[in-house]
Amino acid sequence: MDVEAMGLPVNAANGSARILVVEDDASLRMIISDRLAGLGYRVSEASSLKEAMESLERESCRLALLDIFLPDQSGLEGLRRIHGRFPEMPVIVMTAHGTIDMAVEAIHEGAYDFITKPLDFKRLAVVIGRAVESFQLRTEVDYLRRATDEPYAAIIGEKTSLRGVMELVRTVADTDATVLLRGETGTGKEVIARAIHRLSSRSRRPFVVANCAAIPRELMESEMFGHVKGSFTGAIAEHSGFFETAGNGMLLLDEIGDLNYDLQAKILRVLENGTFKKVGARTEQTSSARVLASTHQDLELLIGQGRFREDLFYRLNVFPIALPPLRARREDIPEFARHFLRLAATGAGKPAELGDGAIAALVDHPWPGNVRELKNLMERLAITRAGRRIAAEDVRALLTPAGAPGRISAVIPLQDMERQAIVAALEKFGGNRTKAAQALGIGRRTLQNKLKAYGIAGDNGGEG
């Protein structure tokens, strides 16, 4: 179909937008779907309100094109139900029996626009294009509002210990270079990745995080690249992976060192050629997402062990940024502590305050868990010492013996330290993995993956 010859607008970005066509007339539904597909949109179909709601629950859509008269709805019932469940999604209603009163009622109920049959496809294309663009703009505004409200909107230490790091961030932010962020667990690699995104020309586009350590091995390819319906048992609908979701924004491959070796070649292909295939798909898709990666692991060591591809390493390591551990940023610890204490303050009462002795104890602690460990400690102190002054003994009482104040007398491999922390957390909570994960500041699935990697059996604590 030559849509340009028909006078219809063609939008190169339409491929990322899915539209649900709800029409009980099979022939008309097919015509509408074909026209929209010709414009570059992805299309889902439904012949009833029930099918429409089920479809929307399975896969996200940017817009619904809804017939007023369906077998299982009366009047504007469908519009009300869709908006009740998906209030931000624009709905364009259509009917062969349009009246001014019904048009006014539809708009009053929240319809984006009202189209009468027989359909003027040129007008319909323009209305849909505007509605999709409006939806995208609202989504981006909501994202930016959340981004500016983040605790790390202003990065602590950017004028002191992280001055060099932030200079690198500002240098690379508005390029398309691949960035590899390296540093111990809890040093704030994702925070720096988000800073790169906010300072870049892609700041109004999506920022997507793919945690390679938290995705089960058998689902890794599907989560990265998506899958088509019926590609494997349980694939009841088409699924968009991280690369597709990121669109022309940024994708952070967090903990890239945990990426399955077999999948590394496919990630390399995307980085080199900008193409990938969904699981079960016959054709390739293109990706224009900028890729950032982060890791706490020694990738050179993993390469020597045959666990990480050397060619992928060099492709990721275009612009490396190393984040220092908190013990190397002691001048920032008081500011971090006060910041986290303010964030964790509960109720309307007077928040806890840090005494000089407490600050000295915090500065003297080695912080094997880095910023994340400090944040968790301040949250506990905000609760236990609410409205009171925090003393040095209050801080020491909540520090584990292995992490008591004092200098590190021996160098302990990071993986051994992590394993010890996991074992200690499981013992403390009687094998309850959910509570252990919360105390460690990681997700339960991440904990499960680490238990498997370290060969730790542990008790499920009755969680199954």
C-alpha positions in Angstrom: 0.0 0.0 0.0 1.5 3.4 -1.1 0.3 5.5 1.8 2.1 8.6 0.6 0.3 8.4 -2.7 -3.0 8.3 -0.7 -2.1 11.5 1.0 -1.7 9.9 4.4 1.2 10.9 6.7 3.9 8.4 7.3 5.7 8.6 10.7 9.0 6.7 11.0 8.4 6.4 14.7 5.1 4.8 14.3 6.7 1.3 14.7 7.0 1.7 18.4 3.2 2.5 18.8 0.6 -0.2 19.1 -3.1 0.6 18.5 -6.0 -1.6 19.5 -8.9 -1.6 17.0 -12.2 -2.6 18.6 -14.8 -3.3 15.9 -17.3 -6.1 15.6 -17.5 -5.9 11.8 -14.8 -8.2 10.7 -14.3 -6.8 7.2 -14.2 -3.2 8.5 -11.8 -4.2 11.3 -9.5 -5.8 8.7 -9.5 -2.7 6.5 -8.8 -0.4 9.5 -6.0 -2.7 10.7 -4.4 -2.8 7.2 -4.5 0.9 6.8 -2.9 1.5 10.2 -0.3 -1.2 9.6 0.5 0.6 6.3 1.2 3.8 8.3 3.7 1.9 10.3 1.7 1.2 13.5 1.5 -2.2 15.2 -2.1 -3.3 15.5 -4.1 -5.5 17.8 -7.7 -6.4 17.2 -10.8 -7.1 19.2 -14.4 -7.8 18.2 -16.0 -7.1 21.6 -15.4 -5.1 24.8 -14.4 -8.3 26.6 -11.8 -9.1 24.0 -10.6 -5.5 24.2 -10.1 -5.5 27.9 -8.3 -8.9 27.8 -6.0 -7.6 25.0 -5.1 -4.4 26.9 -4.2 -6.5 30.0 -1.9 -8.6 27.9 0.0 -5.9 26.0 0.3 -2.2 26.3 -1.2 0.1 23.6 -0.7 3.8 22.9 -4.3 4.2 21.7 -7.6 2.4 21.4 -10.0 2.9 18.4 -13.4 2.0 19.8 -16.7 1.3 18.1 -19.6 2.7 20.1 -21.8 -0.2 19.3 -20.5 -3.6 20.2 -22.3 -6.8 21.0 -21.5 -6.7 24.8 -21.7 -3.0 25.5 -24.2 -0.2 25.4 -23.4 3.3 24.5 -20.2 4.6 26.1 -19.7 1.7 28.5 -16.5 0.6 26.7 -15.0 4.1 26.9 -15.7 4.3 30.7 -14.3 0.8 31.4 -11.1 1.4 29.3 -10.5 4.8 31.0 -11.2 3.3 34.4 -8.5 0.8 33.9 -6.1 2.8 31.7 -6.8 6.4 32.4 -3.8 7.8 30.5 -4.5 6.0 27.2 -6.3 8.1 24.5 -9.5 6.5 23.1 -11.0 7.6 19.8 -14.6 6.5 19.4 -16.3 5.8 16.1 -19.9 5.0 15.1 -22.1 4.9 12.1 -24.9 6.6 14.1 -23.0 9.8 15.2 -25.0 12.6 16.7 -23.8 15.9 18.2 -25.2 14.8 21.6 -23.3 11.5 21.5 -20.1 13.3 20.4 -20.4 15.8 23.3 -21.0 13.0 25.7 -18.0 11.0 24.4 -15.7 14.0 24.8 -17.2 14.6 28.3 -16.4 11.0 29.2 -12.8 11.6 28.2 -12.6 10.5 24.6 -9.7 12.0 22.7 -11.9 12.5 19.6 -15.0 11.3 17.8 -15.1 9.8 14.3 -18.2 8.9 12.2 -18.6 6.2 9.7 -18.0 5.8 6.8 -14.5 6.6 8.0 -12.4 9.3 6.4 -9.1 7.5 6.7 -7.0 10.6 5.9 -8.6 12.5 8.9 -8.4 9.3 11.0 -4.7 9.1 10.4 -4.1 12.7 11.4 -6.2 12.3 14.6 -4.4 9.1 15.6 -1.0 10.7 14.9 -1.9 13.6 17.2 -3.3 11.4 19.9 -0.2 9.1 19.9 2.1 12.1 20.0 0.1 13.6 22.9 0.3 10.3 24.8 4.1 10.1 24.3 4.5 13.7 25.5 2.5 13.1 28.6 4.6 10.0 29.3 7.8 11.9 28.9 6.7 14.7 31.1 5.7 12.2 33.8 9.1 10.5 33.5 11.0 13.8 33.7 9.0 14.8 36.8 9.9 11.5 38.5 13.5 11.9 37.4 13.8 15.4 39.0 12.2 14.1 42.2 14.8 11.3 42.6 16.9 11.3 45.8 20.0 11.6 43.6 18.8 14.5 41.4 21.8 16.4 42.8 24.7 14.0 43.1 26.5 14.2 46.4 30.2 14.6 46.0 30.1 16.1 42.5 32.2 19.1 43.8 34.6 17.0 45.9 35.4 13.3 45.4 33.3 12.8 42.3 34.5 16.0 40.6 36.6 13.9 38.1 33.7 11.5 37.5 31.2 14.3 36.8 33.7 15.9 34.4 33.7 12.6 32.4 29.9 12.4 32.6 29.5 15.9 31.2 32.1 15.1 28.4 30.4 11.9 27.2 26.7 12.7 28.0 25.8 14.3 24.7 27.5 11.7 22.5 26.4 8.3 21.3 29.5 6.6 22.9 28.9 3.4 24.8 29.9 3.9 28.5 31.1 1.2 30.9 30.6 2.1 34.5 32.8 0.1 37.0 32.8 0.1 40.7 31.9 -2.0 43.8 28.3 -2.9 44.6 26.4 0.1 46.0 28.7 2.9 44.7 25.9 4.5 42.6 26.6 3.3 39.1 22.9 3.6 38.1 22.8 7.1 39.6 25.7 8.1 37.3 24.0 6.4 34.3 20.8 8.4 35.0 23.0 11.6 35.2 24.4 10.8 31.7 20.8 10.4 30.4 19.6 13.6 32.0 22.5 15.6 30.5 22.1 14.1 27.1 20.0 15.1 24.1 18.0 11.9 24.7 16.8 13.1 28.1 13.2 13.3 26.9 13.3 9.7 25.7 13.1 6.5 27.8 15.7 5.3 30.2 15.4 1.6 30.7 17.4 -0.6 33.1 18.0 -4.3 32.4 19.4 -6.0 35.5 21.4 -8.9 34.0 21.8 -10.4 37.5 18.1 -10.6 38.2 16.8 -12.2 35.1 16.5 -16.0 35.1 18.8 -17.6 32.5 16.0 -19.2 30.6 14.2 -15.9 30.2 17.2 -13.7 29.4 16.9 -13.6 25.6 13.1 -13.0 25.7 13.6 -10.2 28.2 16.4 -8.6 26.2 14.9 -8.9 22.7 11.2 -9.8 23.3 9.3 -12.7 21.7 6.5 -13.3 19.3 3.2 -15.0 20.2 3.5 -18.8 20.3 7.4 -18.8 20.2 7.5 -21.1 23.2 5.3 -22.6 25.8 3.7 -19.8 27.8 4.2 -17.1 25.1 0.5 -16.3 24.8 1.1 -12.8 23.5 3.8 -10.8 21.8 6.3 -9.3 24.3 8.6 -6.3 23.9 12.1 -6.7 25.2 14.4 -4.1 26.8 15.9 -2.9 23.5 12.5 -2.3 21.9 11.2 -0.6 25.0 14.2 1.7 25.1 13.4 2.9 21.6 15.7 5.7 20.7 16.4 6.4 24.4 19.0 4.8 26.6 19.4 1.2 27.9 21.5 0.4 30.9 22.8 -3.2 31.0 23.3 -3.4 34.7 25.7 -6.0 36.1 26.8 -7.0 32.6 29.2 -9.4 34.1 26.3 -11.7 34.9 25.1 -11.9 31.4 24.8 -15.4 30.0 27.8 -16.2 27.8 25.7 -17.5 24.9 23.7 -14.2 24.8 26.7 -12.0 24.8 27.2 -12.6 21.1 23.7 -11.3 20.4 24.3 -8.2 22.5 27.5 -7.7 20.5 25.5 -7.9 17.3 23.1 -5.2 18.4 26.0 -2.9 19.4 27.8 -3.4 16.1 24.9 -3.6 13.6 21.9 -2.1 15.5 19.8 -5.2 14.7 18.2 -8.0 16.7 15.5 -10.7 16.4 12.7 -11.4 18.8 12.5 -15.0 20.0 10.6 -16.9 17.4 10.6 -14.0 14.8 11.7 -14.4 11.2 12.6 -10.8 10.6 15.1 -8.5 12.3 14.3 -5.3 14.0 16.5 -2.2 14.4 17.5 -0.6 17.6 18.7 3.0 17.9 19.0 2.9 21.7 22.2 4.1 23.2 23.7 1.5 25.5 25.4 2.0 28.8 26.7 -0.9 30.9 27.8 -1.3 34.5 29.5 -4.0 36.6 31.1 -4.6 39.9 33.0 -7.6 38.6 36.6 -7.8 37.2 35.7 -8.3 33.5 39.3 -9.0 32.5 39.4 -11.8 35.0 36.1 -13.2 33.6 37.6 -13.0 30.1 40.6 -15.1 31.3 38.2 -17.6 32.8 36.2 -17.9 29.5 33.1 -16.4 31.1 33.0 -13.1 29.2 33.7 -12.3 25.5 36.7 -10.2 24.9 35.2 -8.6 21.8 32.1 -7.6 23.8 34.3 -6.1 26.5 36.2 -3.9 24.0 32.9 -2.8 22.4 31.5 -1.8 25.8 34.7 -0.2 27.1 34.6 2.7 24.6 34.3 5.2 27.5 35.0 3.7 30.9 34.1 5.5 34.1 35.3 4.1 37.4 33.4 5.0 40.6 35.4 5.1 43.9 34.1 3.1 46.9 32.7 5.1 49.8 35.7 4.4 52.0 37.7 6.5 49.4 35.1 9.3 49.7 35.1 9.9 53.5 34.7 13.6 53.1 31.3 13.0 51.6 30.0 10.6 54.3 28.5 13.4 56.6 26.6 14.9 53.7 25.4 11.5 52.5 24.3 10.6 56.1 22.3 13.8 56.6 20.7 13.5 53.2 19.5 9.9 53.8 18.4 10.8 57.3 16.2 13.6 55.9 14.7 11.2 53.3 14.0 8.6 55.9 12.3 10.9 58.4 8.9 9.6 59.4 5.8 11.4 60.5 5.5 15.1 61.1 7.7 15.1 64.3 11.2 16.4 64.6 13.7 14.2 62.7 16.7 12.6 64.2 20.0 14.6 64.3 23.6 13.4 64.0 25.9 14.2 66.8 29.6 14.8 66.3 30.5 11.4 67.7 28.0 9.7 65.4 29.6 11.4 62.4 33.1 10.4 63.5 31.9 6.8 63.8 30.3 6.9 60.3 33.5 8.4 58.8 35.6 5.7 60.4 33.6 2.7 59.2 35.0 0.8 56.1 31.6 0.6 54.4 31.9 -2.7 52.4 28.4 -2.1 51.2 29.2 1.5 50.1 26.5 4.1 49.7 23.7 1.5 49.8 24.9 0.2 53.2 25.0 3.8 54.6 21.5 4.5 53.2 20.1 1.4 54.9 21.8 2.3 58.2 20.4 5.8 58.2 16.9 4.5 57.5 17.1 2.3 60.6 18.5 5.2 62.7 15.7 7.5 61.5 13.2 5.0 62.9 14.9 4.0 66.1 16.1 7.5 67.1 13.3 9.7 65.7 13.3 13.1 67.2 16.5 12.4 69.2 20.2 13.1 68.8 22.2 10.2 67.3 25.3 9.3 69.3 28.4 7.3 68.3 27.1 4.2 70.3 23.8 4.3 68.4 25.7 4.0 65.1 28.0 1.2 66.4 25.1 -0.7 67.8 23.7 -1.2 64.3 27.0 -2.1 62.7 27.9 -5.8 62.3 31.1 -7.0 64.1 32.8 -7.6 60.8 32.1 -4.0 59.9 32.8 -2.3 63.2 34.5 1.1 63.1 38.2 1.0 62.3 40.6 0.6 59.4 40.7 -2.5 57.3 43.6 -4.6 58.4 43.5 -7.1 55.5 42.3 -7.1 52.0 39.3 -9.4 51.5 38.2 -10.4 47.9 34.9 -8.6 47.1 33.2 -11.8 46.2 34.1 -13.4 49.5 32.9 -10.3 51.4 29.6 -10.5 49.5 29.2 -14.2 50.2 29.8 -13.6 53.9 27.2 -10.8 54.0 24.7 -13.1 52.3 25.3 -16.0 54.8 25.1 -13.6 57.7 21.8 -12.1 56.5 20.3 -15.6 56.0 21.4 -16.6 59.5 20.0 -13.4 61.1 16.6 -13.9 59.5 16.4 -17.7 60.0 16.8 -18.4 56.3 14.0 -16.1 55.2 15.2 -14.9 51.7 12.8 -12.0 51.4 13.9 -10.4 54.6 17.6 -11.2 53.9 17.3 -9.6 50.5 15.6 -6.5 52.0 18.4 -6.1 54.6 21.1 -6.5 51.9 19.4 -3.9 49.7 18.8 -6.2 46.7 15.9 -8.0 45.1 14.8 -11.5 46.1 15.5 -12.8 42.6 19.0 -11.2 42.7 19.6 -13.0 46.0 18.4 -16.3 44.6 20.8 -15.9 41.7 23.7 -15.1 44.0 22.8 -18.1 46.3 23.1 -20.3 43.2 26.3 -18.7 42.0 28.0 -19.0 45.4 26.6 -22.5 46.0 24.7 -21.5 49.2 21.7 -23.8 49.9 20.0 -22.0 52.8 16.5 -22.4 54.0 13.6 -20.7 52.2 12.1 -19.8 55.5 8.8 -21.3 54.6 8.5 -19.2 51.4 8.6 -22.1 48.9 
